[in-house]
Amino acid sequence: MAVYTHLGAEVLGQLVAEFDVGELTSVKGIAEGISNSNWLVETTGKDGAPSGQGSARFILTMYEYRIEVEDLPFFLSLLDHLSARGCPVPRTIHDRQGNLYRLLDGKAVALIEFLPGVSVSAPTPGQAHAVGRALAQMQLAAADFAGSRDNAMGRAEWQRLASECGAAGLAEIDVGFAELVARELPAVLVDWPDGLPRGTIHADLFPDNVLMLGSQVTGLIDFYFACTDLFAYDLAVTHAAWCFSNDGKYFDPALSAALIAGYEEVRPLSDAERAALPLLARGAALRFALTRAWDWVNTPADALVTRKDPLAFARRLEFYADPANAAVFAGA
Amino acid sequence: MAVYTHLGAEVLGQLVAEFDVGELTSVKGIAEGISNSNWLVETTGKDGAPSGQGSARFILTMYEYRIEVEDLPFFLSLLDHLSARGCPVPRTIHDRQGNLYRLLDGKAVALIEFLPGVSVSAPTPGQAHAVGRALAQMQLAAADFAGSRDNAMGRAEWQRLASECGAAGLAEIDVGFAELVARELPAVLVDWPDGLPRGTIHADLFPDNVLMLGSQVTGLIDFYFACTDLFAYDLAVTHAAWCFSNDGKYFDPALSAALIAGYEEVRPLSDAERAALPLLARGAALRFALTRAWDWVNTPADALVTRKDPLAFARRLEFYADPANAAVFAGA
């Protein structure tokens, strides 16, 4: 959570004027995103509105860290593509020249539609079911999306992160964790089912990245890890993100069953995908355990950004690696 | 800028249900306030609204540091009082039992009306004029406000802060600054014009605490230093806050003239007040130089909160202390 850059109201007003969205009436820096600065922006709206009656809202994002500008056309066009196909995804607002993003102080900024909804902390099975459906719908709606992008957080990156942390670095977090990674990483890599159906995936669909009103999904957001990869891996990531207590200590079978059933209502899994899910879930848990471990090792304990506990995903990894738990993916 | 506390959507939904404002449809933690956590909250509105069409917005504030709960009735009732008298001040939303604030996780939280407008970074004379008018209107509108509160950032506090920093602490910031405080603090205290007209003042009307649309003031916010003190001191604080470059190096005579003229259109200064303004402005500059110095001395350089430069107000203090500059308060 952070706003890394201070932007004065005058600068923001000029920026907003480059878009056909009316005049700036309010702006609040919002505490979301760790790679971006974000502002909730209000304007009088495209057709104007009485002064003081902000009628249109947007998220203004400044890309600060980790996101490559050359990837922005993929991310931002994907939002447009999905939104046009009825997915609850925020549109990218193009500027008056049609650009998807602009440069401000040398940094890329994009104006993105605001969507209502809140991110749930303790999902219900009904909510997990709706998220499963929305994930599958998104994957299908992206079938004719022209863009493609390698998964920058894929298997090669897991190896690099593990190697950069080093066995000693991982052991400093927890000795058992280092042993778990040493055992699981090669096993998952060697068996990875590369031939499964693939397409555009979200790859980071945590509850924070889903807006809901009750059991309705009103927004899928934060597509900055979206890439071209296995559909079933996306489901595995979402499973790891939604079906456990935050600390990874408690698995919730009702959430798991609801998530998978919702997904399959829209896109039934093939037998090969279903059989691969335990392994894909081990990969998903490794991915977040290792990115968190890298951040843990490389972030001072008193830094501005809160470090997320790698062990929360080490516990999920242990769960998925236990053959007794493969049944959770066996289907109805 | 910070959100110190994580509140889940479910907890926030339950909290909002304690107010007659409809159902929660959106919540974003906002990067404002250093003593509070703040969220921009949207609801369906008192009379309901179609799902997903958030129609009412509020600022939810959780009081984390520095603000005493026993002071909240003063601050929050003052907002209601001023708003009812037509001042551009956000109303406090009372809960269903009529309470001004509630307790959540042992901390006080208040729901406050959202007002449109942006905080300007580089004010124009027209904007300074409008702010002068709004300040005087606020002071007059508070004349029949029943509450009163000592200025917790008044002269006794300046002495305490200077003494806690110590001459050595101040000299560590800057040797000239320590000498300036040693010279100015006793001089200002001995001549303080205690008998001038007094009432409820804002006492912290920086550009950050004023929302504007063009040259219209749409919001005076953040009344958490409001207190019972000299009206002209409030004008002096506002003068120090609006009429210089941020670093205090450049005084803008056009902003100064416009601010004072705007104020006097609504509440003309007495001769005694006008004569006292140079001294009151030295006091205002001392107040912010010393609170910033204390924060500087007591905040690690790498802390979450950005330290504000005390010398920006030391420079203002030098400006005000120069008899040649007293003419800026001499009036038209």
Boltz contact constraints between the chains, C-beta under 6 A:
constraints:
  - contact:
      token1: [A, 3]
      token2: [B, 31]
      max_distance: 6.0
  - contact:
      token1: [A, 8]
      token2: [B, 121]
      max_distance: 6.0
  - contact:
      token1: [A, 9]
      token2: [B, 118]
      max_distance: 6.0
  - contact:
      token1: [A, 9]
      token2: [B, 119]
      max_distance: 6.0
  - contact:
      token1: [A, 9]
      token2: [B, 120]
      max_distance: 6.0
  - contact:
      token1: [A, 10]
      token2: [B, 121]
      max_distance: 6.0
  - contact:
      token1: [A, 10]
      token2: [B, 122]
      max_distance: 6.0
  - contact:
      token1: [A, 25]
      token2: [B, 116]
      max_distance: 6.0
  - contact:
      token1: [A, 26]
      token2: [B, 116]
      max_distance: 6.0
  - contact:
      token1: [A, 27]
      token2: [B, 118]
      max_distance: 6.0
  - contact:
      token1: [A, 28]
      token2: [B, 30]
      max_distance: 6.0
  - contact:
      token1: [A, 28]
      token2: [B, 40]
      max_distance: 6.0
  - contact:
      token1: [A, 29]
      token2: [B, 31]
      max_distance: 6.0
  - contact:
      token1: [A, 30]
      token2: [B, 28]
      max_distance: 6.0
  - contact:
      token1: [A, 30]
      token2: [B, 30]
      max_distance: 6.0
  - contact:
      token1: [A, 31]
      token2: [B, 3]
      max_distance: 6.0
  - contact:
      token1: [A, 31]
      token2: [B, 29]
      max_distance: 6.0
  - contact:
      token1: [A, 31]
      token2: [B, 31]
      max_distance: 6.0
  - contact:
      token1: [A, 40]
      token2: [B, 28]
      max_distance: 6.0
  - contact:
      token1: [A, 51]
      token2: [B, 213]
      max_distance: 6.0
  - contact:
      token1: [A, 52]
      token2: [B, 116]
      max_distance: 6.0
  - contact:
      token1: [A, 52]
      token2: [B, 218]
      max_distance: 6.0
  - contact:
      token1: [A, 54]
      token2: [B, 116]
      max_distance: 6.0
  - contact:
      token1: [A, 116]
      token2: [B, 25]
      max_distance: 6.0
  - contact:
      token1: [A, 116]
      token2: [B, 26]
      max_distance: 6.0
  - contact:
      token1: [A, 116]
      token2: [B, 52]
      max_distance: 6.0
  - contact:
      token1: [A, 116]
      token2: [B, 54]
      max_distance: 6.0
  - contact:
      token1: [A, 118]
      token2: [B, 9]
      max_distance: 6.0
  - contact:
      token1: [A, 118]
      token2: [B, 27]
      max_distance: 6.0
  - contact:
      token1: [A, 119]
      token2: [B, 9]
      max_distance: 6.0
  - contact:
      token1: [A, 120]
      token2: [B, 9]
      max_distance: 6.0
  - contact:
      token1: [A, 121]
      token2: [B, 8]
      max_distance: 6.0
  - contact:
      token1: [A, 121]
      token2: [B, 9]
      max_distance: 6.0
  - contact:
      token1: [A, 121]
      token2: [B, 10]
      max_distance: 6.0
  - contact:
      token1: [A, 122]
      token2: [B, 10]
      max_distance: 6.0
  - contact:
      token1: [A, 213]
      token2: [B, 51]
      max_distance: 6.0
  - contact:
      token1: [A, 218]
      token2: [B, 52]
      max_distance: 6.0
  - contact:
      token1: [A, 304]
      token2: [B, 304]
      max_distance: 6.0
